[in-house]
Amino acid sequence: MDWGDSCGGGYAAEVSLIARRRELAAVERLLDRVAAGSGGHLVVTGPAGAGKTALLDAAAALARARAIPVVRMDAGGLSRSIAHMDAGGLSRSIAQDGPRLILIDDVDRAGPHAAERLTHLASASRSGLIAAGSDPLGLTPELRLRGLTEAELAGLVPELPAEAVHALWLASGGLPGAALSLADELAGLGPADDPVVHLALSTPSRAAFLDLDAGLIRLLETAAGRPSPPAVRARVLARLARELLGDPSAAARRRRLIDQASAAARTAGDPGTVAEVLDARLHALWDPAAAHERLATASRIVEQARVTGDGEAERRGLFWRFVALAELGELTGAEAALTAYSRAGELAGDVEAAVMVLARQSMLATVRGRFDTAAALADEVAVRGRRAGLADTERLVGSLRSAIDVMRGDVADHVEEWQDLARRLPGHFFEATAARALAESGRGVEAGLELERLLPAVLAGSGPRWIGAVADLAMVASRVGEPAAAEALYAALLPYRGRLVVWGGANTITGPVDDHLGRLAARLGRTDDAVCHLDRAVEMEERIGALPWLAHTLVARASAARDRADGDLARARSIAERLGLAGLLAELTPPADEWRLTRDGDDWRLDAGPETVRLRDGRGVRYLRTLLAAPGQEIPALDLVAGGAGLRAPAAEPLLDAAARAAYRRRVRQLDEQLDGADRAGDAARAATLQAERTALLAELRRATGLGGRPRVQDPETERARVNATRALWATVKRIEAVAPLAGAHLRASLRTGRFFRYQPAPGGPGRWRL
């Protein structure tokens, strides 16, 4: 704790006079309460550079002017104090020494229980507490420090001309701390230097990846309109193009800016400028198909940067090499490039590079199933990223942690997170990731609707997240999509076969492209193509040691290649059990009392507890589906064979003629086909509506024909239809028995008694039943 008499420097004195009268008045009121013996607390929040520390300095000076002792600590001091003494004990210790002003800076770095600790401290009798942090803590009263207006900022730096003040205001966002730091830089410029251009090129962006820093973009646009040498102009235009990456509507403008920057760089002939423009080009255009070009460009960036000794540009080139090699599926080479990037960053003292390396190492650990290591590295990214002030830290850490959860099969909790990102960053296809999470968490209807909404925009799009979005929609289409959607996605992904699905700067990788192609081909009934793609995916996964991906691909291949199913499923189960892939294990071992009969391409798939059967489409399978599609009812088997649509032959003369009966039965068959479509799409609501209409139609038909017992043979044609339907159903049961003896025995017993057991609808949508 600091018990000294420091009142802060010139920064505090300046801020106390400019645009902080409201905050100082709140501090004065708190000090009045402390002096009166009642105490209280005040929370001050705002971004870095907003003047929080300066306000605490001013508060300390005001307290000492009133002879009120000051206790000052940062987040580390608060955590250490609590560790050695419980919060209540610390409060009592402070209270024993009489009224004080307690000042705590960076309180939001004290951990998740910071607000609780502050509540205890604020309860210290007769003392006042002022806590400052970047994020709201949920405690009131709270003051949010805003940026200064341009006029207010002019009063803070009266020595600067108006155009420099405007540039300073755009660069700093009006935050006084950042503005004063940048003003110090301007003070060292020569008379020939343009302060606007200098700030445009040197000011770090405050935006996270794919966000827009509107102030910096306006500053760069202002600088682009000023006369500059070719090398300077090239750098300004290139940076403007790069900063516009977050605007999906600016693709054409980014390309024009990069073309102009490239022309200016060629005119300048400066290797450092060339390297910077090449790096900006890769960022601004981000062609998903240009992995080989990225690799070649990365080498050029490194070469040009080394000519001029530009270490930062060289590190960018090394990082691009890592990204390109990851896209091409060469993870061993990618890791070597990442190591070179890491070493260069260490030598230069680049803290941002260190955080980026840790993040990619966490991602690679997840890919290989080292989940504990990946989680520990993600935690380290969180700590070091916040310490370095990286704007991307929270989103980066979130993507690393969600990747671990997704690999393990825990996706439901992340749906809202991705939907929120889709609202905050429109045009970057976060909805596709949410749709995949919906599909994998059993919400197939919602996933299918998202697929329909997103498909046209994604197919027409591009950018750093494009191939990942296409891959996510491919996973949705392979589960619940219509053939047209699966075909379109297959065509979009086909040029990338043999590669990995790499998002942005390789902070996320979601598997081989061939795995997604194989699933789409299987959905389209192209078994040979599916097996070929899945074989290539398995080969790549084995080569790079991606065991979690391998387990999932083996399950997909087992479904497509029945001759290898037993071996693939056994190996997938072994991997899943050892890695703890709960989602995959649940898929491999459905509940013992749950049956699923669903469309699988042109065929059907019956999952009966631990047994699985793939059945060719035919009358017998459709009869079986009709029996299972009436949950909670006992259906006599002879109802099915009397016309093939669950109808009984009347005991007396029919009240309907043959044409009417045929019309009813034709409609029943149409409803059966539509039910099949609802099953394939996972549309539970439509399936329920169709089933209700079918049940009502059958009831009406029975009333019209009269209730009776067993079907009566009225003519040879009816008898042939009954016998053929019976044979078809028995043939289906025999095929099931050959692969799944327990399920076959259950069905055989049911048919022999003429009745099926009772079924209840199971979670997960149409096509699932519990015995």
C-alpha positions, -999 to 999 in steps of 0.1 A, spaced: 0 0 0 11 35 -8 8 58 23 29 85 6 21 121 -2 23 120 -40 -4 141 -56 3 132 -93 21 151 -120 13 175 -147 -12 151 -164 -34 151 -133 -32 189 -130 -43 193 -167 -71 168 -165 -84 184 -133 -90 216 -153 -104 201 -186 -136 181 -190 -136 164 -156 -156 188 -135 -185 163 -130 -161 136 -118 -142 159 -95 -175 171 -80 -185 135 -73 -151 130 -55 -157 161 -35 -191 148 -24 -175 115 -13 -149 133 7 -176 153 24 -192 120 35 -159 107 48 -152 139 67 -187 136 82 -180 100 93 -205 83 70 -181 72 41 -191 56 8 -177 45 -25 -174 55 -61 -165 34 -92 -147 51 -122 -145 32 -155 -132 40 -189 -108 27 -216 -71 29 -212 -59 65 -215 -93 79 -204 -77 95 -173 -87 71 -145 -53 72 -129 -51 110 -131 -85 112 -115 -72 90 -86 -42 113 -83 -65 143 -81 -87 126 -55 -56 118 -34 -45 155 -35 -80 166 -25 -81 142 4 -48 152 17 -58 188 15 -86 179 40 -61 159 61 -78 126 52 -52 98 51 -50 79 17 -45 42 12 -36 34 -24 -32 0 -41 -35 -16 -75 -52 -49 -84 -22 -69 -73 -21 -53 -40 -58 -59 -35 -54 -96 -43 -24 -100 -20 -41 -82 9 -72 -105 5 -50 -135 3 -33 -127 37 -65 -115 54 -101 -121 46 -121 -92 32 -139 -85 64 -107 -86 84 -91 -61 60 -121 -38 63 -120 -40 101 -82 -33 101 -88 -1 80 -117 9 101 -97 7 133 -73 34 120 -101 59 114 -116 75 82 -95 71 51 -98 74 14 -90 40 -3 -79 42 -39 -76 11 -61 -65 13 -97 -70 -14 -124 -95 -32 -101 -109 -53 -129 -76 -71 -131 -81 -84 -96 -100 -115 -108 -137 -125 -110 -144 -117 -73 -132 -81 -75 -167 -67 -71 -173 -88 -40 -140 -77 -25 -148 -41 -31 -182 -45 -14 -164 -56 17 -139 -28 16 -166 -2 10 -183 -14 42 -153 -2 62 -168 23 87 -164 60 79 -140 53 50 -143 62 14 -134 40 -16 -127 50 -52 -120 21 -76 -110 25 -112 -111 -1 -140 -118 -6 -176 -151 -25 -174 -182 -19 -153 -183 -39 -120 -220 -38 -113 -215 -14 -84 -232 20 -81 -225 49 -82 -204 46 -113 -188 72 -135 -179 64 -171 -151 86 -183 -157 98 -219 -132 110 -244 -126 147 -248 -143 167 -276 -120 182 -302 -124 217 -286 -115 203 -252 -85 185 -266 -73 217 -281 -72 232 -246 -51 203 -235 -25 208 -262 -26 246 -270 7 246 -288 -4 225 -317 -20 239 -349 -56 231 -357 -50 205 -383 -26 186 -359 -52 188 -331 -78 173 -354 -55 145 -364 -46 140 -327 -83 138 -318 -90 112 -345 -60 92 -335 -67 92 -298 -104 90 -298 -104 120 -275 -88 100 -247 -65 124 -229 -38 99 -219 -34 87 -255 -36 122 -268 -8 135 -246 14 105 -255 9 112 -292 14 149 -287 49 141 -273 57 123 -305 46 153 -326 69 176 -305 99 157 -319 90 160 -356 111 181 -379 97 211 -398 93 191 -430 73 163 -414 36 162 -417 20 156 -383 -12 143 -399 6 117 -420 29 108 -391 -1 100 -369 -19 81 -396 11 58 -400 22 54 -364 -10 53 -344 -19 18 -333 -55 6 -341 -79 4 -312 -101 -21 -330 -101 -59 -326 -98 -81 -357 -127 -74 -381 -138 -44 -361 -134 -9 -376 -115 19 -359 -136 48 -374 -113 75 -361 -81 59 -375 -99 53 -409 -109 90 -411 -73 100 -402 -59 77 -429 -84 92 -454 -73 127 -445 -36 117 -448 -43 101 -482 -56 134 -495 -24 153 -486 7 156 -509 33 130 -499 63 113 -515 55 80 -533 69 58 -505 48 76 -478 17 76 -500 21 39 -507 22 32 -469 -8 54 -462 -30 38 -489 -19 3 -479 -27 8 -443 -61 23 -452 -69 -8 -473 -59 -30 -444 -80 -11 -418 -110 -15 -440 -109 -53 -438 -138 -52 -413 -161 -36 -438 -175 -64 -460 -190 -39 -485 -156 -23 -491 -139 -52 -511 -137 -32 -544 -124 -2 -526 -97 -22 -508 -86 -36 -541 -83 -2 -557 -64 11 -527 -39 -18 -528 -34 -14 -566 -26 23 -560 -3 15 -531 15 -11 -552 20 14 -580 34 40 -556 57 14 -540 71 5 -574 78 41 -581 95 46 -548 116 15 -552 121 11 -515 123 -25 -503 108 -17 -469 78 0 -485 74 -29 -509 73 -53 -479 47 -32 -461 25 -30 -491 27 -68 -497 17 -75 -461 -12 -51 -464 -23 -67 -496 -25 -102 -480 -46 -87 -452 -69 -64 -473 -77 -89 -501 -75 -122 -482 -83 -145 -512 -93 -179 -497 -79 -197 -528 -45 -180 -527 -26 -202 -502 3 -208 -526 4 -171 -534 4 -163 -497 34 -186 -492 53 -170 -521 44 -135 -510 55 -143 -474 90 -151 -487 91 -119 -507 81 -99 -476 109 -115 -456 135 -109 -484 125 -72 -488 124 -66 -450 159 -81 -445 173 -57 -471 163 -27 -451 167 -43 -416 129 -39 -409 124 -65 -382 87 -59 -378 80 -65 -415 102 -96 -414 81 -110 -385 50 -104 -405 63 -123 -434 73 -152 -411 38 -152 -397 22 -153 -432 44 -183 -439 29 -201 -409 -6 -193 -420 -1 -205 -456 16 -237 -446 -13 -244 -422 -38 -239 -450 -19 -264 -472 -20 -290 -444 17 -289 -437 15 -285 -400 51 -296 -394 64 -268 -416 39 -244 -402 51 -251 -367 87 -245 -378 77 -211 -393 58 -203 -360 90 -211 -341 110 -187 -363 84 -160 -358 85 -166 -320 124 -163 -319 124 -131 -339 97 -117 -316 117 -126 -285 148 -109 -298 129 -77 -306 110 -78 -273 76 -80 -292 50 -88 -266 22 -90 -291 41 -116 -311 45 -137 -279 7 -136 -273 0 -146 -310 25 -175 -307 8 -188 -275 -26 -186 -291 -15 -207 -321 2 -232 -298 -30 -235 -279 -49 -241 -312 -24 -268 -323 -27 -285 -290 -65 -286 -294 -61 -301 -329 -40 -329 -315 -63 -336 -285 -40 -321 -258 -69 -303 -243 -54 -296 -208 -24 -280 -225 -46 -260 -248 -66 -247 -219 -36 -237 -199 -21 -219 -229 -54 -201 -235 -53 -189 -198 -18 -176 -204 -30 -158 -236 -57 -141 -215 -32 -129 -189 -4 -118 -212 -28 -103 -238 -45 -81 -213 -11 -71 -199 0 -61 -234 -32 -42 -240 -42 -62 -271 -77 -53 -283 -82 -88 -296 -75 -106 -263 -110 -114 -251 -123 -126 -285 -91 -146 -291 -93 -163 -258 -130 -170 -264 -122 -187 -297 -95 -209 -282 -118 -220 -253 -148 -226 -276 -126 -247 -299 -118 -270 -270 -155 -273 -261 -165 -280 -297 -139 -307 -301 -152 -324 -270 -188 -320 -281 -200 -293 -258 -214 -268 -283 -249 -258 -270 -236 -231 -247 -218 -213 -275 -248 -208 -298 -258 -174 -282 -221 -163 -282 -218 -167 -319 -252 -152 -326 -241 -122 -306 -210 -119 -327 -231 -121 -359 -251 -91 -347 -219 -71 -338 -200 -80 -369 -225 -84 -398 -212 -98 -431 -185 -120 -415 -207 -151 -413 -206 -158 -376 -242 -171 -382 -227 -201 -400 -208 -212 -369 -240 -207 -348 -259 -229 -373 -234 -257 -370 -236 -255 -332 -274 -257 -335 -272 -288 -357 -247 -305 -335 -267 -298 -304 -299 -314 -318 -317 -283 -330 -319 -294 -366 -349 -273 -376 -333 -240 -365 -300 -251 -382 -318 -259 -414 -335 -225 -415 -301 -207 -409 -287 -227 -438 -314 -215 -461 -309 -179 -450 -271 -178 -452 -263 -200 -482 -266 -173 -510 -246 -147 -491 -219 -171 -481 -215 -186 -516 -211 -150 -530 -187 -139 -502 -150 -140 -495 -127 -129 -467 -107 -144 -438 -137 -163 -424 -152 -175 -457 -138 -210 -460 -147 -217 -424 -182 -205 -429 -186 -227 -460 -173 -256 -440 -197 -250 -411 -226 -248 -435 -214 -280 -451 -217 -297 -417 -252 -284 -414 -262 -295 -449 -247 -330 -444 -271 -334 -415 -303 -316 -424 -298 -299 -458 -316 -304 -490 -297 -319 -519 -294 -286 -537 -277 -269 -508 -254 -299 -503 -245 -298 -541 -238 -260 -540 -215 -263 -509 -197 -293 -524 -189 -273 -555 -177 -244 -534 -154 -265 -513 -141 -288 -541 -112 -265 -552 -98 -266 -517 -96 -304 -514 -63 -315 -498 -62 -285 -475 -73 -276 -440 -101 -253 -430 -81 -224 -416 -99 -193 -403 -82 -159 -405 -47 -159 -391 -49 -196 -382 -62 -189 -347 -88 -216 -355 -86 -247 -377 -116 -270 -380 -104 -300 -400 -96 -312 -435 -117 -299 -463 -119 -335 -476 -138 -345 -444 -165 -319 -452 -166 -329 -489 -169 -366 -479 -199 -358 -457 -216 -338 -484 -210 -365 -510 -225 -391 -487 -256 -369 -482 -259 -367 -520 -257 -405 -523 -223 -405 -540 -208 -433 -519 -176 -438 -539 -168 -400 -539 -176 -399 -502 -152 -427 -493 -125 -413 -515 -127 -379 -498 -129 -394 -463 -99 -417 -471 -78 -386 -479 -90 -368 -447 -80 -398 -426 -46 -399 -443 -40 -362 -435 -52 -365 -399 -30 -395 -392 0 -377 -408 -4 -345 -386 -16 -364 -355 -50 -348 -353 -66 -375 -333 -100 -357 -325 -106 -350 -361 -96 -386 -370 -122 -400 -346 -150 -380 -362 -139 -388 -398 -137 -425 -390 -173 -424 -379 -183 -406 -411 -164 -432 -432 -180 -460 -413 -214 -447 -423 -204 -445 -460 -182 -476 -463 -201 -504 -445 -174 -530 -453 -149 -511 -431 -175 -499 -405 -166 -523 -377 -129 -514 -377 -135 -477 -381 -161 -475 -354 -140 -495 -330 -110 -472 -336 -131 -441 -333 -146 -453 -300 -112 -460 -286 -99 -425 -295 -131 -408 -282 -129 -427 -249 -92 -419 -243 -96 -382 -252 -130 -377 -235 -149 -367 -267 -183 -368 -250 -203 -356 -280 -188 -383 -303 -193 -410 -277 -230 -400 -274 -233 -403 -311 -216 -437 -311 -237 -450 -282 -273 -437 -283 -295 -445 -253 -304 -482 -252 -341 -475 -254 -339 -451 -283 -344 -460 -320 -338 -438 -349 -349 -444 -384 -337 -416 -406 -329 -408 -442 -292 -412 -451 -288 -400 -487 -310 -423 -509 -310 -450 -482 -322 -453 -446 -303 -457 -414 -318 -476 -384 -301 -470 -350 -316 -494 -324 -296 -489 -292 -261 -501 -299 -270 -516 -333 -270 -498 -366 -284 -510 -399 -282 -492 -433 -312 -502 -455 -319 -496 -492 -351 -476 -498 -381 -498 -506 -417 -506 -496 -407 -527 -466 -387 -498 -450 -415 -474 -457 -440 -498 -440 -417 -500 -410 -414 -462 -409 -453 -460 -409 -454 -484 -380 -429 -463 -360 -445 -430 -370 -474 -433 -346 -458 -428 -312 -478 -440 -282 -502 -461 -302 -506 -499 -306 -508 -506 -343 -520 -541 -355 -495 -552 -382 -524 -562 -404 -536 -526 -406 -505 -520 -425 -508 -548 -451 -544 -541 -459 -536 -517 -487 -502 -506 -474 -514 -474 -457 -526 -486 -423 -562 -492 -435 -585 -520 -425 -607 -538 -449 -644 -534 -438 -663 -563 -423 -694 -553 -442 -699 -537 -476 -678 -506 -479 -695 -472 -478 -670 -458 -502 -665 -469 -538 -631 -479 -552 -623 -445 -566 -629 -428 -533 -608 -453 -514 -580 -449 -540 -581 -411 -535 -578 -414 -498 -550 -438 -500 -532 -416 -526 -533 -387 -502 -520 -409 -474 -491 -419 -497 -484 -382 -504 -483 -375 -467 -459 -404 -462 -435 -389 -488 -438 -354 -472 -431 -370 -438 -399 -384 -453 -389 -350 -464 -396 -335 -430 -374 -363 -415 -345 -355 -438 -348 -318 -430 -351 -324 -392 -383 -302 -393 -402 -314 -362 -430 -289 -365 -438 -299 -401 -436 -336 -393 -461 -331 -364 -485 -313 -387 -483 -339 -414 -487 -367 -389 -518 -351 -375 -533 -347 -409 -525 -384 -417 -540 -396 -385 -572 -376 -391 -574 -388 -426 -572 -424 -416 -598 -419 -389 -622 -404 -414 -616 -432 -438 -622 -458 -412 -655 -441 -402 -665 -441 -438 -656 -477 -444 -668 -491 -410 -646 -507 -383 -640 -544 -385 -615 -571 -377 -590 -587 -399 -590 -578 -436 -613 -597 -457 -601 -610 -490 -624 -595 -516 -607 -603 -548 -574 -618 -561 -558 -583 -567 -564 -573 -530 -550 -606 -518 -519 -602 -540 -514 -567 -526 -517 -580 -490 -492 -608 -496 -467 -586 -514 -468 -560 -486 -463 -588 -460 -433 -602 -479 -417 -568 -483 -420 -561 -446 -406 -596 -437 -377 -591 -461 -368 -558 -444 -369 -575 -410 -346 -603 -423 -321 -577 -436 -321 -561 -402 -317 -594 -384 -286 -601 -405 -268 -570 -391 -286 -562 -359 -300 -594 -343 -315 -578 -313 -335 -552 -333 -345 -579 -358 -357 -602 -330 -378 -574 -315 -394 -566 -349 -400 -603 -357 -417 -609 -324 -439 -578 -330 -449 -590 -364 -457 -625 -352 -481 -611 -326 -496 -587 -350 -488 -558 -327 -459 -534 -322 -448 -523 -287 -456 -488 -276 -432 -461 -287 -428 -425 -274 -412 -396 -293 -376 -391 -282 -357 -358 -280 -339 -348 -312 -368 -343 -336 -387 -365 -361 -374 -400 -368 -366 -408 -332 -386 -430 -308 -381 -445 -274 -394 -481 -269 
